[in-house]
Structure formats: C-alpha cells, structure tokens
Amino acid sequence: MLLKDCYDMFGGSYENVKQRIPKEEMIERFVIKFLSDSSYEVLCRSFEEGDYAEAFRAAHSLKGVSQNLGFLRLVASASALTEYLRNSSEKQPDKAQCQKLLKQVSEDYFNVVEAVRMMKDA
C-alpha cells in the first residue's frame, strides 16, 4: 500500500502534509512513528481515573500530532474533545458527553492505526 492510499483510507490530507514535508520518506517515517505516540493511551487512562485535566492535555497533544500529520478526521474529533475539556478544571464535564466524544476519537484513532499498520506491513 502506498502512503497516499493510507491517507485515503483514514480520511487524511496527504497533499497538505506534502506541502509542509516535501519528502515522502520523511512523511512515512513520521506516520509510522505515530504508532508509538502515547497520547491516546494517556487520554483513555486519564478518563478512567477521572483526571480531566490530564485528559485535556492528552487530547490536545493528540490533536496537535494529528494536525501536523494531516489526519483530518482525528484532528476534528480530538479538537472537539479538547474544546469540551478545556475548562474542566473549573467545572466537572458531563461523563456521557465525554464518552460520546471519546468514542469518536477512538474510532478515528483506530482507523489511522489500522491503515498505518497495513501500509507498514505491505
């Protein structure tokens, strides 16, 4: 599978990333490195522990990495979760809304991971 095909699978913007990182080898290296990023695991663990401030930081990190790599769907869902949690230190977020937003982040995250693994193993 080609890198561009990988981006097509998870709804990313290969062309956008190509403008910032002109060498495909570099893009591929960063995309594969995404598999070892711990932001998603920290996000899930933080929710389980009820640490919404840490969940905010993890969602914000996941959004940033995804934005740099052009993972558009994951950027959108991580952004929605980040904004929802932004003031979590001032007021307790609604657990049902958090779960709904986290579910979408998870779906988008695993779509990226699956496509990247398929590309890597091809």
N, C-alpha and C positions, 0 to 999 in steps of 0.2 A: 504494500500500500504506500502511495506517495504521501508526502507531508500535506499537500493541498487536499488530498482525499480525506485525510484525517480531520482537517479543519472543516471540511464539508459535512462530515459525519456528526460533529457536535455543534454545528452552527457557529463556527468561529469566522474571523475575518483574516484570512491568510494575507490578502493584499495589503491590509492595514499594517500588519506586522512587518511585511516585506519592505514597506516604506521606511520603517524605523531600523530594521535589522536586515540589510541587503543580502547577506549571505545565508542561503538556505541551510547550510551546515550548522550555523550558529543558532538559527531558529530551532532546528531539530534538536540540538543539544539542550537548549533551554526548555523546550517542550517535554523532553524525556526527563529532565531534572525536576519538572513539576511533580512527577510521581513521588519524589522523596520530600516534597514540601509538607510540613506537619500542620499547617493552618487548619485544614478540615478536621483532623483528629482532635486538635485543641478545641475547636469550635464545638464538636459533639460532646467532648468530655466536660467542657465548661457548662453546657446546658444541663447535663446530667447532674452536675454538682450545684446547679443553681447560681453559678458565678456569671452573671450577665455582663459585668464589666469586662471580664476576660473573654467572654463570647463575642462582645463587641470588637475587641482588639483582633481576635482571630478572624471574624467575618471581614473586618476592614483589611487585614493582610491578604486574605483570600481574594477579595475584590481587587486589590492592587496588583497582585501577581497575575490574576486573570486578565486584567485590563492591559498590562504590559505585553501579554502573550496573545491578545486578541480573542479570548474565549468569551464571546459576546453574551451568550445565554447565561453563563456562570457569572459574568460581571453583573448582569441585570438582577439575578436572584440574590447574589451576595450583597449588592448595593441596597436592595430592598430590605434585607435583614439588617444590614449595617445601620441604615437610617432608622429602622424601627427601634434598634437597641441604643441609638446614640445617647439618649438621656436616661438610660436605665439606672444610673446611679442616683437620679432624682426621684424616679417613680418606678415601681415594680411593673415589668412588662407582663402582658397577658400571656399565660402559658399556651393557650390554644392558638393564639396568633403566632407565637414563636414557633410552635410545632409546624404550623402551616408553612411559614416562611422557610424553616429549616428543611422541610420535606422537599421544597422546590430546589433549594441549594443542593441537597443530596442528589436529587435526580440529575441536575445539570453537572454536578461534580463527577458522578459515576459515568455519565455519558462521555465526558472528556477522558477520564481514566481508561475506560474501555477502548476508545478509539486510539489513544496514545499507545496502549499496550499492544493492540493489533498492529499498528504501524511499526513499533519497535521489534516485534517478533516476526515481521514479514521478511 
